[in-house]
Amino acid sequence: MDQDKFNMSIRKFLKEVGVTSQQRIEQAVRDAGLDEGRIRLRVRLTADGLGLDHVVEGTIELD
């Protein structure tokens, strides 16, 4: 395995996940008309053939 190529591929994927996730969250908040409070979020990362099932949970403050 080319470790550098693997690392760059992971970084590219995670950048896309981060950017598109932020856009979706912002749009959902606007569509819901929210401007205060908290939003609980959960992200699940799975990988076919690897047995990977990783969950990240967090809170975003709106005010």
Secondary structure, 3 states (H helix, E strand, C coil): CCHHHHHHHHHHHHHHHHHHHHHHHHHHHHHHCCCCCEEEEEEEEEECCCCEEEEEEEEEECC
